[in-house]
């Protein structure tokens, strides 16, 4: 199977990560239309960092354009497809005609990442015994086997019923003949004939009785074997597939199409099992009725059918109970008075006439103690007072979709009005560590009231907050619980100490699920050393991490915990830097000294982007340049946070700093970040005003660079920094605190850049007063 075909079958976060690989630099449509051609080329033979390989890269680029042209000819009769292909051709030609090596780099990254994602999907979907596909085949084969067994037993029952009717008829005839012979009401010349007939009938009765005995014994044996197979099948579906789906829902926060497709498959197995169990239950009841009405001793002695029917009923009730699932979990951090949603599905809803009864679902929130009591007493009767808070819009009837066969209940407008906190919690516990769960319950009848079902399910643990500032701490509680709790644990027990290897895996998974790209081993090693406060040379692979270390204790000399620091960096990526992170343009979690070491090995003007050590949720640019003595020196820019990047985007800030030329190790900044630069505006407003934009300016010798970056502008003569105001100017009202403005520059947004001829003419840069008459009043 081709790699692209496998890539399209990815599920959950892996599919999202694959989609995010593609963008302006390499449209996913090109990957799709040229899938076979792309995978047939030897991309790995070309080193995109070796300029001598550019001729080979250009040949590949030109071959790609030819392949697109051939496709355009192929689809010449299809206007929509032809137009799309023509646009792709023009885009790829304009994007890489002068930099074919960059095309090779992009394609290599895409193919390598796709292969890694496919491998992860295969690893994730490979259970301990068999792979997912073979397991699905095994379940389907078991279903077919049980259906065949059931049909065979139904045929045997029909034969048994016919044989039993024949036995009853012959038995009655034998009794009549015996009575006639005993009463002497038969003519003497007919006695022999009557005796011969009775003897023949008795032989038939004996034969029928023997066949009935063997059939009943065989049927009982087959019934027991069939129930054993049904039990194994139900275990595979409930304890295997459904539990695996719930585990993925917990770890991956599945709420996408892949999760629904997987749940639809599980529903088909549930429905097949429900139908089989119902048929077996009806067969068992019919056998019991036949036994109870028969005067045949062999049938009267058989008492297994009643017990078998009860066992089947128990299996059926368990199956229906387990089929009541949360298709869409409520958020695990709930803010009071905020609206939230959840979706309940009954996986056997289209069978057994369940949908005809229109079940109603009630939602409530319960605390840890109440959740434990339900585990201890599963049959506990729940009343409206069994709650730890008030939820608005918490009651709704299930709805059946005849086209999809799905019976579900969508709670779209639930709202937690208030919560009852635990008043006897330990002194070390805080509000953001108190866990609750949402309880959903319903009751309904099946098969016209033949069976009454009461069932319920619980959500994943939730933490209730009253202010957004509590969100990070609440997320820490949820992260620790989701990552390290055991299946079927007592609510809500979770270990306090976990090996670093598991913590690293969980952090990587969490970051990947929320940002689209995971962490490197270098990132994880740095995180581990920072979390445990150990030196770089120490081996942390065998160390353990406590919940206290990660979620409660402040980092050394910092006013925040490790989790707060980690979470705010993740939030920064999610909100403002996701595309840069997914494309690998940000190093991320990297030690300051390590950043200095790698930059000292490369050419001047090279920079990298890492997360700040000292500020939670800040990204810092570190670069190498020459100092006044002409030696290499490392410089670091004050971190930018979400607020900074909301004023001017990350790419535009890099665009403003023309002394930054290469993204580590040697990629031209403007080629990498160029697609994300904001368009340069050239229009002039018609109301007499000039527009202005915020730009970045770095005064000082550390901006000097012997390299040139022609795509980045030189500082304009019209630029003025907030940190160097003219004390005599009426415009100088800004603070000179650099930490507030980080070198912000206000520049008129007009296409009027004057050439910087000062150095050529031996002139100094003009000051603000040289350009403007400070005696004039400021513009209104």
C-alpha positions, -999 to +999 in steps of 0.1 A: +000+000+000+013+034-010+024+058+018-002+084+008-030+059+010-019+049+045-016+086+055-052+092+045-062+065+069-046+081+099-070+089+128-073+115+156-044+138+164-022+119+140-044+128+111-045+164+122-007+165+124-005+151+089-028+178+076-008+205+092+023+194+074+009+210+043+003+246+036+014+274+013+049+259+011+035+226-002-002+224-008-018+191+002-035+190-033-001+186-049+007+157-026-026+141-035-026+145-073+011+136-076+012+109-048+026+081-069+051+103-087+063+119-055+069+086-038+087+072-068+114+099-067+148+096-049+144+127-027+167+113+000+196+113-024+197+151-024+211+171+005+191+204+007+220+220+026+245+212-001+245+238-029+263+213-052+231+193-053+211+221-067+211+208-103+196+175-092+170+194-071+162+216-101+157+185-123+132+171-098+114+205-096+111+207-134+099+171-135+072+179-109+060+208-131+059+185-161+039+160-141+014+188-132+012+199-168+004+163-178-024+162-152-038+195-166-040+179-200-056+148-186-083+168-169-088+193-197-125+184-200-131+190-162-132+227-157-130+227-119-101+202-116-082+218-145-085+252-129-073+239-096-043+222-112-034+253-131-034+273-099-012+247-082+012+247-112+015+285-110+019+284-072+047+258-072+065+274-100+065+308-083+074+293-049+104+272-059+118+283-093+147+301-076+151+277-046+146+241-057+167+228-027+140+242-004+114+221-023+135+190-017+137+199+020+100+204+024+091+172+005+116+152+026+101+165+058+066+157+046+075+121+035+096+114+066+069+127+090+041+109+071+060+076+075+066+083+112+029+091+117+018+059+099+042+039+121+027+055+152-008+047+140+002+011+135+019+009+169-011+026+186-036+003+169-016-029+176-029-046+208-008-070+228-021-101+210-032-092+175-032-062+152-063-041+148-073-054+114-068-090+124-087-083+156-116-069+137-115-099+114-114-121+145-145-104+160-163-106+126-154-143+123-167-150+159-199-132+150-204-154+120-195-185+140-221-176+167-247-168+140-241-202+123-243-219+157-275-201+166-291-210+132-280-246+137-296-247+171-328-231+158-329-258+131-324-285+158-352-270+179-376-271+150-366-308+144-370-314+181-404-298+181-415-319+151-401-351+167-418-342+200-451-337+183-447-371+165-438-386+199-469-371+215-492-384+187-477-420+189-478-419+226-515-410+226-521-438+201-502-463+222-522-453+252-555-457+233-544-492+219-534-503+253-568-492+268-587-510+240-567-542+245-572-541+283-609-535+282-614-564+257-634-543+233-615-558+203-630-587+183-610-618+188-599-620+152-585-584+155-566-588+187-534-599+170-536-570+146-541-545+175-512-560+194-489-558+163-499-521+158-492-513+195-459-530+193-450-510+162-462-478+178-442-485+209-411-491+188-416-457+171-421-441+206-389-457+219-371-446+187-385-410+190-377-409+227-341-420+220-337-394+193-352-367+215-329-376+243-298-374+220-311-341+205-317-326+238-283-336+252-267-323+220-287-291+221-278-284+257-241-290+249-243-267+218-261-241+238-234-240+265-206-239+239-224-211+220-228-191+252-191-195+260-183-182+225-207-153+229-191-145+263-156-144+246-170-123+218-187-099+242-155-096+262-135-088+231-160-061+221-167-046+256-134-051+275-113-049+243-126-026+216-149-003+237-123+000+265-097+008+239-119+035+224-125+050+258-088+049+265-081+068+233-109+092+241-092+099+275-056+102+261-063+118+227-095+138+235-111+121+205-140+141+191-133+139+154-146+119+124-121+091+131-135+086+166-171+085+153-162+060+126-145+038+152-176+040+175-198+032+145-179+000+140-182-009+177-219-001+175-223-027+147-207-053+169-229-043+198-260-046+176-249-080+163-244-092+198-277-078+210-296-096+182-277-129+188-284-128+226-320-120+220-324-149+196-306-172+220-329-159+248-360-166+228-347-201+219-340-208+255-375-197+265-391-219+238-371-249+250-382-243+285-418-241+275-415-273+255-399-290+285-426-278+309-454-290+287-439-324+278-447-356+296-415-372+283-393-381+313-361-372+295-374-336+289-387-333+324-354-342+338-336-315+318-335-283+339-306-264+322-328-244+299-341-221+326-306-215+339-293-209+304-321-184+297-312-165+329-276-164+319-284-151+285-306-124+301-278-114+323-254-111+294-279-091+274-285-067+303-247-062+307-243-056+270-271-030+270-257-013+301-222-011+286-236+003+254-246+035+272-215+056+265-203+092+263-196+098+227-185+134+234-170+141+268-178+173+286-148+196+291-126+184+320-122+219+333-156+235+338-161+271+347-192+279+367-218+298+347-202+288+314-221+267+289-207+233+280-218+203+260-218+165+260-232+137+238-246+103+250-251+074+227-268+040+232-250+015+210-279-009+208-304+018+201-315+006+167-322-029+179-347-045+204-371-016+197-353+006+223-358+037+202-396+032+204-395+039+241-377+073+237-354+070+267-348+102+287-313+110+301-306+130+333-272+146+340-258+155+375-224+163+390-211+141+418-180+143+440-153+117+446-171+102+477-203+098+458-185+082+428-169+057+452-203+047+466-215+039+431-186+017+425-191-001+458-229-005+452-236-006+414-273-012+421-277+019+442-309+038+436-301+074+426-324+103+434-323+139+425-306+147+458-276+125+449-256+155+435-229+180+444-241+209+423-269+222+402-268+219+364-292+238+342-306+221+311-296+187+325-325+166+312-332+155+277-348+128+256-327+107+233-333+111+196-332+084+169-317+090+134-332+064+111-307+070+084-276+064+106-292+041+131-279+062+159-298+068+192-282+097+210-288+126+233-270+159+227-267+182+257-257+214+241-267+240+266-257+226+300-245+252+326-231+246+361-249+270+383-231+263+416-210+235+431-207+221+466-171+218+477-157+192+500-156+208+534-134+181+550-106+180+525-070+178+537-050+210+544-026+202+515-055+200+489-065+230+469-097+238+450-081+230+416-072+195+428-108+185+438-122+162+412-158+156+402-176+136+375-207+141+355-232+112+360-256+104+332-285+080+339-315+066+321-340+038+322-361+022+295-379-010+285-371-033+255-393-056+235-425-040+246-417-041+283-403-076+284-371-063+300-366-031+321-331-016+319-316+010+342-281+022+333-257+050+338-222+062+328-197+087+342-176+113+325-139+116+329-129+135+360-136+172+359-123+201+379-146+231+386-131+266+385-147+300+390-120+321+373-098+317+342-067+322+363-074+288+379-072+271+345-035+261+344-037+245+379-069+227+370-053+214+338-024+201+358-048+180+379-065+167+347-031+160+330-018+139+359-051+120+362-055+113+325-019+103+321-012+081+351-045+067+364-052+030+360-082+015+342-111+006+365-095+024+394-113+035+425-124+071+420-102+091+417-070+073+429-038+082+410-002+076+420+018+104+435+052+093+421+058+083+385+090+073+366+104+101+345+101+079+314+063+079+318+062+116+325+083+124+295+060+102+273+029+120+287+043+155+282+053+146+247+018+132+240+001+162+256+021+187+237+016+168+204-022+165+210-026+202+216-001+217+191+002+192+162+039+184+168+056+165+196+088+172+216+122+161+206+144+140+229+165+171+234+134+190+245+124+162+269+159+159+284+159+197+291+124+195+306+134+166+329+165+184+342+145+216+348+118+198+366+141+178+388+167+206+392+196+184+382+228+192+363+230+185+326+255+157+331+233+137+354+213+107+341+176+113+346+164+081+328+160+062+361+146+091+382+110+096+393+088+126+394+063+135+421+031+153+416+043+178+442+073+186+420+054+191+388+022+208+399+027+224+433+063+234+440+077+266+424+108+262+402+140+274+418+141+312+419+109+314+399+074+326+410+057+298+391+055+260+391+069+237+364+034+230+351+025+267+349+057+274+330+051+244+306+014+251+301+018+287+293+044+279+266+020+254+252-008+280+253+015+305+234+020+279+207-017+271+204-028+307+202-001+324+181+027+302+169+011+269+159+021+269+122+057+279+130+059+251+156+044+224+134+069+233+106+098+229+130+108+266+129+110+268+167+135+249+188+113+253+219+125+238+251+162+243+250+188+252+275+203+287+273+239+274+273+231+247+247+217+274+225+249+294+229+270+264+221+253+255+188+252+291+176+289+296+182+295+269+156+276+286+128+279+317+107+271+352+120+235+363+116+222+329+125+194+328+151+171+303+168+139+306+187+135+290+221+111+292+251+121+316+278+136+301+310+126+331+332+091+340+318+062+316+315+047+319+281+075+338+264+095+331+233+130+344+229+153+350+199+190+342+204+215+350+177+252+351+170+269+383+158+303+400+161+311+425+189+331+457+187+363+436+188+351+416+157+347+384+178+316+362+178+291+370+206+257+356+216+228+381+220+193+374+234+162+394+228+138+400+257+110+374+255+078+381+235+045+369+250+010+365+237+003+402+241+034+412+222+026+388+194-010+401+192+004+436+185+028+425+157+030+389+145+061+367+151+070+365+115+067+403+110+089+409+141+116+388+125+112+406+092+119+439+110+152+427+124+175+427+094+205+415+114+188+381+117+197+364+084+197+326+089+174+304+109+195+277+126+214+259+112+215+277+078+181+284+063+175+319+050+150+337+072+130+352+044+126+319+026+114+302+058+092+329+072+084+347+039+050+330+034+039+344+068+050+380+064+021+405+063+016+421+029+033+455+027+006+482+023+011+509-003-023+526-004-028+561+011-059+569+031-082+595+015-091+613+047-059+633+051-043+609+076-014+586+072-017+550+087+010+538+110+021+503+119+042+489+148+076+477+139+106+463+158+139+482+160+171+472+178+195+500+184+230+493+194+262+476+181+248+442+186+226+446+155+257+450+133+261+421+109+286+416+081+260+395+063+233+413+043+197+404+041+183+422+011+147+411+016+146+428+050+144+466+050+171+489+065+158+511+093+138+540+079+147+576+085+112+580+096+115+554+124+117+564+160+120+542+190+100+544+221+132+539+241+149+570+227+125+599+228+135+635+220+131+653+253+123+686+235+096+672+213+059+674+221+055+639+207+077+624+233+051+611+258+060+573+257+077+555+286+113+547+282+110+513+300+123+489+274+105+459+291+071+475+282+078+480+245+106+456+237+120+480+211+088+488+194+089+513+165+061+533+150+066+538+112+044+555+087+030+528+065+037+544+031+059+532+003+085+560+008+117+543+019+147+567+016+180+551+008+204+550+037+233+571+022+248+582+055+277+557+056+285+563+020+287+600+024+303+599+058+273+614+075+257+605+108+221+594+110+199+624+115+181+628+148+144+634+153+149+672+156+169+672+123+139+659+105+110+676+122+105+711+137+097+704+173+081+738+177+052+727+155+021+714+173+014+677+170-010+665+143-046+661+155 
